[in-house]
Amino acid sequence: MRRSLVLVATAVLLAGCSGGGTAEPAQSGGPASAAKVTLEWWHLSTTEPMKTLWATRAKEFQAAHPNVTMKLTVLENDAYKAKLTTLTQSGKAPDLFATWGGGVLKQELDAGLVKDISDDVAPVLGDFTKASLAAYQFDGKTYALPTDIGMVGFWYNKRLFAKAGITAPPATWAEFLEDVKKLKASGTTPIALAGKEKWPGHYYWAYLAMRIGGLPALQQAGVDHDFTKPDFVTAGQQLKALVDLQPFQKGFLGAGYGTPDGQAATMSNGKAAMELMGQWAPTVQASSGKGLGGDLGFFPFPTVDGGKGAITEAFGGGGGIAVGADAPPEAVEFVKFMTEKGNHAKAVESGGVLPVLKGEESAVKDANLKVVAESLASATGFQLFLDQAYPPAVGQEVNDSVAQLIGGTKTPQQVVDAITEVAKSE
């Protein structure tokens, strides 16, 4: 799952990482002839159904490999990012760890923390969709396998839209702003936002930049490290136009994503009409609040009049599993085990992840997730989350500066200047 909630109380949390597994000779007469190995696995699936499913996969792997002991560390998104920073600086990595690919994985690769698994997984690469693999491959080599892919869009409460007299989801940004006004006039909070966690806010600026400048603008910025071009400034201005309408719930600047009074719960309990979130939103909503059932709908981020981007261009990401540079061979076997069609299809059927393997589409049961899957299948372009596509320091500055724009302490020009300054220093 791309974004997680709270630490799982029952997870095995480790003070450090072993960086290459722990091995000892097998006891004589034991069931396995191989040396005993402990595989340390860091992942982000803190909510159901994936929390239990991933724990089950680990137990199944242990049962099939009696010499292996799995040791799980389960972390919330921001805590994991902090741990990754320490990991990169330490020069050590766990045997298996969650990755979003893109610039973050590339930095870990450059630091010598990630194993090249190209040869080991070559026989199964053809089973994956092209879009799901792209974020984990560099220069023709593979450094992780995907477990999820998806896109960000607006999840909305059909009942609250109808109450406000909105008969169809907005297709343009101008219509979206008008609908925000209608929702406020009906006494409904238009949008739930986890302002404290910052990453949810960056979705607005990133999508607006895509719709205004088109995908090439974001791709070029990754090359020339220049975010000061007019389309990026305009994206900030359009986001400010939304912020000026005061669309978010009371106290949003201090709200988390999955906390009892956070973004997902606010949406799930019918206290806001929309949230801009990834494909995991229905699962998190269900675990955080009452759930909306048949009142929950989905629509893609609107186009911007005069913009170069198309509504069929998707913004999102997914998750994968990377192998530490010094991990034993069993770690690679576990990655392949996790992504076998029979195992992965169960995760898709649960609604916790979307297909990454060809032919898994029929396993998607939830009607809203089918809409997301179909949107991805027909997408004419795809942009990875900016806090993953770019190097970590640049991604963090995007999150921080956009949060300050939403909070009213930075102007659109100051946002692009700050991101550019960090990008050019990398």
Phi, psi and chi 1 to 4 in degrees:
 res  aa     phi    psi   chi1   chi2   chi3   chi4
   1 MET       -  127.8 -175.6  178.4  -68.4      -
   2 ARG   -55.8  -45.6  160.0   62.4  172.0   79.3
   3 ARG  -126.8  137.9  -53.6  -67.8 -170.0 -177.5
   4 SER  -118.2 -176.7  -55.2      -      -      -
   5 LEU  -114.1 -101.5  -62.0 -178.9      -      -
   6 VAL  -110.7  159.0  -67.4      -      -      -
   7 LEU   -62.2  136.7  -75.6  170.7      -      -
   8 VAL   -76.9  121.0  179.0      -      -      -
   9 ALA   -61.7  -29.2      -      -      -      -
  10 THR   -90.2    0.8   57.2      -      -      -
  11 ALA   -70.9  152.9      -      -      -      -
  12 VAL   -86.6  106.4  179.9      -      -      -
  13 LEU   -98.9  129.1  -62.1  178.2      -      -
  14 LEU  -106.2  147.5  -53.3  177.9      -      -
  15 ALA   -73.7  -31.7      -      -      -      -
  16 GLY  -145.2 -162.9      -      -      -      -
  17 CYS  -132.3  149.4   88.2      -      -      -
  18 SER   -81.4  -25.1   56.6      -      -      -
  19 GLY    60.9   63.9      -      -      -      -
  20 GLY   126.9   16.3      -      -      -      -
  21 GLY    74.3  166.1      -      -      -      -
  22 THR  -120.6  122.8  -58.2      -      -      -
  23 ALA  -123.2  146.8      -      -      -      -
  24 GLU  -148.1  156.2   60.2 -177.4   80.5      -
  25 PRO   -60.0  142.1  -22.2   33.7      -      -
  26 ALA   -68.0  145.8      -      -      -      -
  27 GLN   -68.1  140.8  -62.5  -64.6  -41.7      -
  28 SER   -61.5  138.0   58.9      -      -      -
  29 GLY    83.7   -1.1      -      -      -      -
  30 GLY   -72.8  170.9      -      -      -      -
  31 PRO   -74.1  -20.2   26.4  -34.3      -      -
  32 ALA  -113.4  142.6      -      -      -      -
  33 SER   -89.0  -19.5   59.2      -      -      -
  34 ALA   -79.1  161.8      -      -      -      -
  35 ALA   -65.4  147.3      -      -      -      -
  36 LYS   -69.6  138.9  -70.7 -173.3  176.1 -179.5
  37 VAL  -134.2  135.7  172.3      -      -      -
  38 THR  -107.0  120.7  -63.8      -      -      -
  39 LEU  -101.8  121.6  -64.1 -178.8      -      -
  40 GLU   -91.3  124.1 -175.5  178.3   -8.0      -
  41 TRP  -124.4  118.7  177.4   26.4      -      -
  42 TRP   -98.8  128.0  -65.4    2.7      -      -
  43 HIS  -144.1  174.3   74.5   74.1      -      -
  44 LEU  -114.6    5.3  -60.0  166.2      -      -
  45 SER   -82.4   83.8  -63.1      -      -      -
  46 THR   -92.6   -3.2   62.2      -      -      -
  47 THR  -123.3  161.0   59.5      -      -      -
  48 GLU   -76.3  149.1  -62.2  -62.4   -7.9      -
  49 PRO   -89.2   -9.1   34.3  -38.3      -      -
  50 MET   -69.6  -30.0  -59.3  -44.7  -60.7      -
  51 LYS   -55.4  -49.1  176.3  176.9   69.0  175.2
  52 THR   -74.3  -40.0  -63.3      -      -      -
  53 LEU   -61.6  -44.1  -82.7  173.4      -      -
  54 TRP   -67.4  -37.0  -80.7  178.7      -      -
  55 ALA   -64.1  -38.2      -      -      -      -
  56 THR   -65.3  -43.1  -60.2      -      -      -
  57 ARG   -59.4  -40.7  -69.5  -67.5   89.9   79.9
  58 ALA   -63.0  -42.0      -      -      -      -
  59 LYS   -66.1  -38.8  -69.2  176.4 -178.1  177.0
  60 GLU   -65.1  -39.8  -69.3  170.8  -12.1      -
  61 PHE   -65.5  -41.2 -172.7   77.1      -      -
  62 GLN   -60.1  -42.3  -74.7 -176.4  155.7      -
  63 ALA   -63.7  -35.9      -      -      -      -
  64 ALA   -82.3  -17.3      -      -      -      -
  65 HIS  -130.5   82.6  -59.5   77.3      -      -
  66 PRO   -59.0  -17.6  -23.6   34.8      -      -
  67 ASN   -84.2   -5.5   66.0  -51.3      -      -
  68 VAL  -106.5  135.3  174.0      -      -      -
  69 THR  -116.8  125.3  -61.8      -      -      -
  70 MET   -92.4  132.8  -60.0  -65.3  -59.3      -
  71 LYS  -122.4  112.0 -159.3  167.5 -171.8  178.4
  72 LEU   -99.4  135.3  -82.8   59.6      -      -
  73 THR  -118.6  118.9  -63.8      -      -      -
  74 VAL  -112.8  121.0 -170.9      -      -      -
  75 LEU  -126.4  145.7  -66.3  166.4      -      -
  76 GLU   -70.0  155.6  175.0  -87.8  -25.7      -
  77 ASN   -50.4  -56.6 -175.3   75.0      -      -
  78 ASP   -68.5  -35.7  -73.4  -16.4      -      -
  79 ALA   -63.9  -36.0      -      -      -      -
  80 TYR   -68.0  -41.2 -175.7   67.2      -      -
  81 LYS   -59.9  -42.0  -76.6 -175.3  177.0  179.7
  82 ALA   -63.2  -39.8      -      -      -      -
  83 LYS   -67.4  -35.8 -147.3  164.1  176.8   59.1
  84 LEU   -64.8  -37.9  -77.3 -179.0      -      -
  85 THR   -61.7  -44.4  -60.4      -      -      -
  86 THR   -63.7  -40.2  -56.6      -      -      -
  87 LEU   -59.0  -47.4  176.5  151.7      -      -
  88 THR   -61.9  -39.0  -57.2      -      -      -
  89 GLN   -72.4  -29.3  -65.6  169.6  -14.6      -
  90 SER   -79.5  -24.0   72.3      -      -      -
  91 GLY    79.6    9.7      -      -      -      -
  92 LYS  -121.3  152.1  -63.6 -179.9  179.7  179.3
  93 ALA  -138.5  151.8      -      -      -      -
  94 PRO   -67.3  168.4   24.9  -33.8      -      -
  95 ASP   -66.7  -37.0  -55.6  -66.3      -      -
  96 LEU  -137.8  134.8  -61.1  148.7      -      -
  97 PHE  -151.5  148.8   58.3   97.5      -      -
  98 ALA   -66.0  142.4      -      -      -      -
  99 THR  -142.0  148.2  177.0      -      -      -
 100 TRP   -99.9   -1.3  -59.1  -64.0      -      -
 101 GLY    76.8 -159.0      -      -      -      -
 102 GLY    62.5 -146.6      -      -      -      -
 103 GLY   -63.3  -31.6      -      -      -      -
 104 VAL   -66.4  -47.9  177.9      -      -      -
 105 LEU   -64.4  -37.9  179.6   60.9      -      -
 106 LYS   -63.0  -39.2 -177.3   61.7  165.3   60.9
 107 GLN   -65.7  -39.3 -170.7  171.4   75.8      -
 108 GLU   -66.7  -36.7  -67.4  160.8   -3.8      -
 109 LEU   -63.6  -45.6  169.4   61.8      -      -
 110 ASP   -63.2  -27.0  -68.3  -18.1      -      -
 111 ALA   -83.7    0.2      -      -      -      -
 112 GLY    76.7   25.6      -      -      -      -
 113 LEU   -97.6  -12.1  -59.3  176.0      -      -
 114 VAL  -117.9  138.5 -174.6      -      -      -
 115 LYS   -83.8  137.4 -174.6 -173.6  -71.1  -69.4
 116 ASP   -77.4  111.6  176.6   -3.7      -      -
 117 ILE  -105.1   15.3   60.0  173.5      -      -
 118 SER   -51.5  -52.8  -57.0      -      -      -
 119 ASP   -65.5  -39.3  -67.4  -20.4      -      -
 120 ASP   -65.8  -35.2  -62.9  -60.6      -      -
 121 VAL  -103.8    2.1  -58.2      -      -      -
 122 ALA   -51.1  -41.1      -      -      -      -
 123 PRO   -64.6  -19.9  -22.7   35.5      -      -
 124 VAL  -110.2   -4.9  -59.4      -      -      -
 125 LEU   -59.5  -34.4  -75.9 -175.7      -      -
 126 GLY   -66.2  -12.5      -      -      -      -
 127 ASP   -79.0  -18.6  -63.2  -23.2      -      -
 128 PHE   -92.6  150.4  -67.6   86.0      -      -
 129 THR   -71.8  151.2   61.9      -      -      -
 130 LYS   -61.3  -42.6 -176.1  177.1  179.5 -179.3
 131 ALA   -63.1  -37.8      -      -      -      -
 132 SER   -70.5  -29.3   68.6      -      -      -
 133 LEU   -84.8  -25.4  -88.2  175.6      -      -
 134 ALA   -53.7  -39.4      -      -      -      -
 135 ALA   -71.6  -11.5      -      -      -      -
 136 TYR  -112.2   10.6  -47.7  103.2      -      -
 137 GLN  -121.6  135.6  -64.2  179.3  -43.2      -
 138 PHE  -136.0  131.5  -55.7   97.4      -      -
 139 ASP    51.6   39.6  -59.6  -37.4      -      -
 140 GLY    78.4    5.6      -      -      -      -
 141 LYS  -113.2  152.5  -64.2 -177.7  178.0 -179.8
 142 THR  -109.4  131.4  -56.9      -      -      -
 143 TYR  -122.1    2.8  -64.5   92.9      -      -
 144 ALA  -168.8  163.0      -      -      -      -
 145 LEU  -117.3  141.4  -71.0 -176.5      -      -
 146 PRO   -78.2  147.7   29.7  -35.0      -      -
 147 THR  -117.6  -11.5   55.5      -      -      -
 148 ASP  -158.8  152.9 -171.3   20.3      -      -
 149 ILE  -149.2  152.5 -171.5  170.2      -      -
 150 GLY  -173.8 -171.4      -      -      -      -
 151 MET  -141.6  158.2   63.3  178.3  -75.0      -
 152 VAL   -91.6  140.6  169.9      -      -      -
 153 GLY  -160.3 -177.3      -      -      -      -
 154 PHE   -90.3  123.0  -81.0  103.5      -      -
 155 TRP   -96.2  129.2  -62.3   90.5      -      -
 156 TYR  -135.6  157.8   73.7  105.6      -      -
 157 ASN   -94.5  107.2 -173.3  -41.6      -      -
 158 LYS   -59.7  -37.0  -63.0  175.4 -176.4  177.1
 159 ARG   -64.5  -42.9 -179.5  179.9   60.0   81.0
 160 LEU   -71.5  -31.9  -66.8  179.7      -      -
 161 PHE   -64.1  -46.0  -94.3   48.6      -      -
 162 ALA   -63.0  -39.3      -      -      -      -
 163 LYS   -58.9  -34.7  176.8 -173.9  172.5 -174.9
 164 ALA   -86.4    1.3      -      -      -      -
 165 GLY    80.8   18.5      -      -      -      -
 166 ILE   -92.9  116.4  -57.6  170.0      -      -
 167 THR   -93.3  -17.5   57.2      -      -      -
 168 ALA  -151.9  147.3      -      -      -      -
 169 PRO   -60.2  148.7  -22.7   34.1      -      -
 170 PRO   -69.0  141.9   27.5  -35.5      -      -
 171 ALA  -102.1  -19.9      -      -      -      -
 172 THR  -123.7  159.8   69.4      -      -      -
 173 TRP   -63.4  -37.5 -176.0 -112.3      -      -
 174 ALA   -62.0  -42.0      -      -      -      -
 175 GLU   -65.5  -37.6  -68.4  173.4   -1.5      -
 176 PHE   -60.8  -47.0  178.0   82.4      -      -
 177 LEU   -62.9  -37.4  -65.3  179.6      -      -
 178 GLU   -65.3  -38.6  -73.5  -57.5  -48.2      -
 179 ASP   -67.2  -34.4  -74.7  -12.1      -      -
 180 VAL   -60.2  -42.4  165.8      -      -      -
 181 LYS   -64.7  -40.4  -64.7  174.6 -175.4  176.3
 182 LYS   -64.6  -40.8  -69.0  177.7 -177.8  177.7
 183 LEU   -64.3  -43.3  -72.6  162.3      -      -
 184 LYS   -62.2  -41.4  -70.5 -160.8   71.6  171.3
 185 ALA   -64.8  -26.3      -      -      -      -
 186 SER   -85.9    0.7   71.7      -      -      -
 187 GLY    87.8   14.9      -      -      -      -
 188 THR  -107.0  136.1  -64.1      -      -      -
 189 THR   -69.3  121.0  -62.7      -      -      -
 190 PRO   -66.2  -44.2  -25.0   36.4      -      -
 191 ILE  -135.8  136.0  -57.0  171.5      -      -
 192 ALA   -94.8  136.1      -      -      -      -
 193 LEU  -144.4  134.6 -179.9   63.8      -      -
 194 ALA   -90.2   79.5      -      -      -      -
 195 GLY   -64.4  -29.5      -      -      -      -
 196 LYS   -65.5  -33.5 -178.7 -179.7  179.7 -179.7
 197 GLU   -89.5   -8.9  -62.6 -166.6   19.7      -
 198 LYS    69.5  -47.8  -60.7 -178.7 -179.7  178.3
 199 TRP   -59.3  -34.5   55.2  -94.6      -      -
 200 PRO   -63.8  -31.5  -24.4   37.4      -      -
 201 GLY   -70.0  -29.9      -      -      -      -
 202 HIS   -67.4  -19.9  113.0  -87.0      -      -
 203 TYR   -60.0  -38.4  -67.6  165.7      -      -
 204 TYR   -64.8  -49.8  -70.7   86.5      -      -
 205 TRP   -65.3  -41.8 -174.3   81.9      -      -
 206 ALA   -63.6  -46.2      -      -      -      -
 207 TYR   -65.5  -40.6 -114.7  132.5      -      -
 208 LEU   -63.2  -40.6  -76.5  165.1      -      -
 209 ALA   -61.5  -39.8      -      -      -      -
 210 MET   -63.9  -46.9  -82.7  178.9   60.3      -
 211 ARG   -70.0  -31.8  -64.1  -66.5 -170.8 -110.1
 212 ILE   -85.2  -48.3  -66.1  166.9      -      -
 213 GLY   -95.5  -17.1      -      -      -      -
 214 GLY    82.4  162.4      -      -      -      -
 215 LEU   -55.5  -39.1  -81.1  175.3      -      -
 216 PRO   -58.0  -30.5  -28.6   37.8      -      -
 217 ALA   -64.5  -44.1      -      -      -      -
 218 LEU   -69.6  -37.7  -71.2  167.6      -      -
 219 GLN   -66.4  -41.3  -66.3  163.8   -8.3      -
 220 GLN   -66.8  -36.4 -175.6   59.9   36.7      -
 221 ALA   -62.5  -30.5      -      -      -      -
 222 GLY   -70.2  -19.6      -      -      -      -
 223 VAL   -94.1  -49.8  175.3      -      -      -
 224 ASP   -95.8   -2.0   61.9   22.2      -      -
 225 HIS    58.5   30.2  -46.5  -60.9      -      -
 226 ASP  -118.2  110.8 -175.9    3.2      -      -
 227 PHE  -107.7   13.4  -67.6   84.0      -      -
 228 THR   -92.4    2.3   62.1      -      -      -
 229 LYS   -65.9  154.5  -65.3  169.7 -175.2  174.4
 230 PRO   -53.0  -36.9  -28.5   36.2      -      -
 231 ASP   -63.3  -34.2  -72.9  -19.7      -      -
 232 PHE   -72.2  -37.2  -68.9  111.5      -      -
 233 VAL   -65.4  -42.5  178.3      -      -      -
 234 THR   -62.4  -37.2  -57.3      -      -      -
 235 ALA   -58.3  -43.5      -      -      -      -
 236 GLY   -65.0  -37.5      -      -      -      -
 237 GLN   -66.0  -39.4  -68.4  168.5  -17.8      -
 238 GLN   -68.7  -36.5  -70.7  -61.8  -34.2      -
 239 LEU   -65.6  -39.7  176.2   52.5      -      -
 240 LYS   -63.4  -35.5 -173.9  176.5 -175.3  -56.9
 241 ALA   -61.1  -37.5      -      -      -      -
 242 LEU   -69.0  -47.7  172.0   63.2      -      -
 243 VAL   -58.7  -37.9  172.1      -      -      -
 244 ASP   -63.7  -18.6  -73.4  -14.0      -      -
 245 LEU   -82.0   -4.5  -64.2  177.8      -      -
 246 GLN    52.0   60.5  -61.1 -178.0  -17.5      -
 247 PRO   -86.9  -12.2   34.8  -36.6      -      -
 248 PHE   -91.3  163.2  -51.8  119.2      -      -
 249 GLN   -66.5  157.0   81.2  -86.4   23.5      -
 250 LYS   -60.1  132.5 -175.9  177.9  179.5 -179.5
 251 GLY    78.2   18.1      -      -      -      -
 252 PHE   -63.3  -28.1   76.7   92.2      -      -
 253 LEU   -65.9  -23.1  -73.1  174.0      -      -
 254 GLY  -104.6    7.4      -      -      -      -
 255 ALA   -88.1  140.2      -      -      -      -
 256 GLY   -88.1 -175.6      -      -      -      -
 257 TYR   -87.3  -54.1  174.6   48.1      -      -
 258 GLY  -106.7   11.3      -      -      -      -
 259 THR   -71.5  163.0   54.3      -      -      -
 260 PRO   -56.3  -27.2  -28.7   37.3      -      -
 261 ASP  -115.0   22.0   59.5  -12.0      -      -
 262 GLY   -88.4 -167.9      -      -      -      -
 263 GLN   -58.8  -52.4  175.5  174.7  -32.0      -
 264 ALA   -62.7  -41.7      -      -      -      -
 265 ALA   -67.7  -39.2      -      -      -      -
 266 THR   -59.5  -42.9  -60.5      -      -      -
 267 MET   -68.6  -48.1 -179.1   68.5 -170.8      -
 268 SER   -63.0  -32.8 -177.1      -      -      -
 269 ASN   -90.4   10.5  -66.5  -30.3      -      -
 270 GLY    74.0   21.2      -      -      -      -
 271 LYS   -95.7    0.1  -64.8 -178.6  178.8  179.5
 272 ALA  -150.5  154.4      -      -      -      -
 273 ALA   -89.1  -21.8      -      -      -      -
 274 MET  -148.5  157.2  -67.0 -179.8  -79.4      -
 275 GLU  -145.6  142.7   66.2  167.6  -28.1      -
 276 LEU   -93.8  109.4 -178.0   60.4      -      -
 277 MET  -155.3  166.4 -169.0   48.7   60.1      -
 278 GLY   -78.0 -175.5      -      -      -      -
 279 GLN   -66.4  -13.6   71.8  -78.9    0.3      -
 280 TRP   -80.7   -6.6   56.9   86.0      -      -
 281 ALA   -53.9  -47.7      -      -      -      -
 282 PRO   -59.1  -38.6  -25.5   36.2      -      -
 283 THR   -65.7  -44.5  -60.6      -      -      -
 284 VAL   -68.5  -39.9 -179.6      -      -      -
 285 GLN   -58.1  -44.9  -71.6  173.7   14.1      -
 286 ALA   -64.5  -32.2      -      -      -      -
 287 SER   -87.3  -10.6   65.9      -      -      -
 288 SER  -106.1  -18.8  -59.1      -      -      -
 289 GLY  -153.9 -154.7      -      -      -      -
 290 LYS   -75.5  -30.0  -61.4  175.5 -177.8  177.5
 291 GLY    88.7  148.5      -      -      -      -
 292 LEU  -101.6  -12.2  -63.3  179.3      -      -
 293 GLY    56.6 -129.8      -      -      -      -
 294 GLY   -70.5   -9.5      -      -      -      -
 295 ASP   -80.7   -8.9  -77.0  -24.1      -      -
 296 LEU   -85.8  130.9 -177.5   64.6      -      -
 297 GLY  -133.1  173.4      -      -      -      -
 298 PHE  -139.1  139.4  175.6   87.6      -      -
 299 PHE  -144.0  148.8   63.8   90.4      -      -
 300 PRO   -71.4  159.7   25.5  -33.9      -      -
 301 PHE   -60.8  131.9 -163.2   95.1      -      -
 302 PRO   -65.4  161.7  -19.5   32.5      -      -
 303 THR   -78.7  164.8   58.3      -      -      -
 304 VAL  -114.5  127.4  175.8      -      -      -
 305 ASP   -53.1  127.6  -69.2  -23.1      -      -
 306 GLY    82.9   -2.7      -      -      -      -
 307 GLY   -77.7  160.8      -      -      -      -
 308 LYS   -89.3  -12.9  -54.3  177.8 -174.1   73.3
 309 GLY   -89.1  157.2      -      -      -      -
 310 ALA  -110.9  153.7      -      -      -      -
 311 ILE   -66.9  -16.8 -159.0  165.8      -      -
 312 THR   -86.1    1.7   52.6      -      -      -
 313 GLU   -92.0  123.7  -68.3  172.1  -17.3      -
 314 ALA  -102.6  149.9      -      -      -      -
 315 PHE  -121.9  127.8  172.5   76.2      -      -
 316 GLY   175.3 -145.5      -      -      -      -
 317 GLY   172.8 -155.2      -      -      -      -
 318 GLY  -167.6 -142.3      -      -      -      -
 319 GLY  -152.7  152.8      -      -      -      -
 320 GLY  -145.0 -179.7      -      -      -      -
 321 ILE  -122.6  122.9  -54.5  177.0      -      -
 322 ALA  -104.1  160.7      -      -      -      -
 323 VAL  -114.6  130.1  179.2      -      -      -
 324 GLY   -60.7  148.0      -      -      -      -
 325 ALA   -56.9  -33.8      -      -      -      -
 326 ASP  -102.8   13.0  -60.6  -37.1      -      -
 327 ALA   -70.0  149.5      -      -      -      -
 328 PRO   -73.1  166.7   27.7  -35.0      -      -
 329 PRO   -56.7  -29.7  -24.2   33.6      -      -
 330 GLU   -60.3  -26.8  -72.9   87.0  -10.4      -
 331 ALA   -65.2  -41.7      -      -      -      -
 332 VAL   -65.9  -38.6  179.5      -      -      -
 333 GLU   -62.0  -35.8  -68.8  -54.5  -52.7      -
 334 PHE   -66.5  -41.2 -179.9   73.1      -      -
 335 VAL   -60.2  -43.9  173.0      -      -      -
 336 LYS   -66.4  -37.0  -69.2 -167.6  -72.8 -174.6
 337 PHE   -62.0  -43.5  174.2   78.6      -      -
 338 MET   -64.4  -29.3  -75.5  -74.2  -71.3      -
 339 THR  -106.7   11.7   52.4      -      -      -
 340 GLU   -62.3  144.0  -73.3  176.4    2.5      -
 341 LYS   -56.4  -43.9 -177.2  163.3  -70.4 -171.4
 342 GLY   -61.4  -40.8      -      -      -      -
 343 ASN   -72.8  -46.4  -74.1  -26.0      -      -
 344 HIS   -70.1  -33.4 -165.7  -95.1      -      -
 345 ALA   -60.3  -32.6      -      -      -      -
 346 LYS   -64.2  -37.1  -66.2  175.5 -175.8  175.9
 347 ALA   -68.2  -38.7      -      -      -      -
 348 VAL   -65.4  -44.8  175.5      -      -      -
 349 GLU   -60.7  -30.7  -70.9  170.2   -2.4      -
 350 SER   -72.1  -16.8   75.3      -      -      -
 351 GLY    87.8    3.6      -      -      -      -
 352 GLY   -81.4  -28.1      -      -      -      -
 353 VAL  -141.0  166.1  -60.9      -      -      -
 354 LEU  -106.2  165.1  -74.4  179.0      -      -
 355 PRO   -60.8  136.0  -26.4   35.9      -      -
 356 VAL  -119.7  -11.4  -62.6      -      -      -
 357 LEU  -105.8  143.6  -62.7  166.5      -      -
 358 LYS   -62.2  136.2  -63.2  172.3 -176.8  175.4
 359 GLY    86.9    3.1      -      -      -      -
 360 GLU   -85.8   -6.0  -80.1 -171.4  -44.8      -
 361 GLU   -55.5  -35.3  -65.9   79.1    9.7      -
 362 SER   -67.2  -15.0   61.7      -      -      -
 363 ALA   -80.0  -11.0      -      -      -      -
 364 VAL   -77.7  114.7 -179.1      -      -      -
 365 LYS   -99.5  -34.8  -54.9  -58.7 -178.5 -174.9
 366 ASP   -71.3  132.7 -179.9   85.7      -      -
 367 ALA   -61.5  -41.8      -      -      -      -
 368 ASN   -69.0  -38.9  -76.9  -47.5      -      -
 369 LEU   -67.5  -29.5  -69.1 -178.8      -      -
 370 LYS   -62.6  -38.9  -82.8 -172.7  177.9  -67.8
 371 VAL   -61.9  -43.8  174.7      -      -      -
 372 VAL   -62.9  -46.8  176.6      -      -      -
 373 ALA   -60.7  -40.8      -      -      -      -
 374 GLU   -68.2  -36.8  -70.4  167.1    0.9      -
 375 SER   -63.2  -40.9  -62.8      -      -      -
 376 LEU   -66.3  -40.4  -82.1  168.7      -      -
 377 ALA   -63.9  -31.7      -      -      -      -
 378 SER  -101.3    6.1   60.6      -      -      -
 379 ALA   -62.8  138.0      -      -      -      -
 380 THR   -93.9   -4.4   56.9      -      -      -
 381 GLY  -168.1  159.1      -      -      -      -
 382 PHE  -144.3  131.1 -170.3   85.2      -      -
 383 GLN  -120.5  124.1  171.0   62.6   48.7      -
 384 LEU   -68.7  148.2 -172.0   64.8      -      -
 385 PHE   -42.7  136.8  -61.1  115.0      -      -
 386 LEU   -66.5  -30.3  -60.6 -167.4      -      -
 387 ASP   -79.6    6.3   58.0   -5.5      -      -
 388 GLN  -122.5  -35.0  -63.3  168.6   13.9      -
 389 ALA   -66.3  -36.5      -      -      -      -
 390 TYR   -98.6  165.4  -58.3  136.4      -      -
 391 PRO   -53.8  151.0  -27.4   35.7      -      -
 392 PRO   -51.4  -41.5  -29.8   37.0      -      -
 393 ALA   -64.9  -37.3      -      -      -      -
 394 VAL   -69.8  -45.2  178.8      -      -      -
 395 GLY   -59.4  -39.8      -      -      -      -
 396 GLN   -66.3  -37.8 -172.8   60.7   54.2      -
 397 GLU   -67.7  -36.6 -173.1   57.7   45.1      -
 398 VAL   -58.2  -49.9  171.1      -      -      -
 399 ASN   -60.2  -47.4  -73.5  -11.0      -      -
 400 ASP   -64.8  -47.3  -69.3  -14.6      -      -
 401 SER   -68.6  -40.1  -73.5      -      -      -
 402 VAL   -66.0  -37.0  172.2      -      -      -
 403 ALA   -61.7  -38.3      -      -      -      -
 404 GLN   -69.6  -34.6  -70.7  172.0  -57.4      -
 405 LEU   -63.3  -46.4  171.6   62.4      -      -
 406 ILE   -64.1  -34.9  -67.4  171.9      -      -
 407 GLY   -80.8   -5.9      -      -      -      -
 408 GLY    86.2   14.5      -      -      -      -
 409 THR  -108.1    0.6   58.7      -      -      -
 410 LYS  -138.1  146.1  -97.5 -171.6 -178.7  174.4
 411 THR   -88.7  163.9   66.2      -      -      -
 412 PRO   -55.0  -38.3  -30.8   38.2      -      -
 413 GLN   -68.5  -41.2 -175.2   65.2   50.7      -
 414 GLN   -63.8  -32.8  -71.5  172.4  -30.3      -
 415 VAL   -62.5  -51.9  168.7      -      -      -
 416 VAL   -68.3  -33.2  -61.4      -      -      -
 417 ASP   -64.3  -43.5  -72.0  -15.8      -      -
 418 ALA   -66.8  -42.5      -      -      -      -
 419 ILE   -65.0  -42.3  -63.0  170.7      -      -
 420 THR   -63.4  -41.2  -61.6      -      -      -
 421 GLU   -59.7  -44.6 -178.7  179.3   -4.7      -
 422 VAL   -68.3  -42.3  173.0      -      -      -
 423 ALA   -60.6  -40.6      -      -      -      -
 424 LYS   -74.2  -18.6  -72.1 -172.5  177.5  -62.2
 425 SER   -89.2   -9.9   67.1      -      -      -
 426 GLU   -76.1      -  -77.9  -68.0  -70.3      -
